[in-house]
Amino acid sequence: MEIRIGIINTGRELSFETAASADEVRSQVSSALEQSTSHLNFADVKGNSYLVPTAHLAYIELGTEESRRVGFVA
């Protein structure tokens, strides 16, 4: 699933693919915001780790969980 994160006062967004489901990411973000956690920790499919400050979150966009089709479709 693709995740796109907008950060306040930053011109670019953080975009990466993760193996986590949309429900897992949604619950992780919700609990971090409710508990006033300072950072969120995400991992992508390549093993990279991302720390995002919760105070500067503009938005989090969760993509679809199905993979993209490659090639020609009739």
Secondary structure, 3 states (H helix, E strand, C coil): CEEEEEECCCCCCEEEECCCCHHHHHHHHHHHHHCCCCEEEEECCCCCEEEEEHHHEEEEEECCCCCCCCCCCC
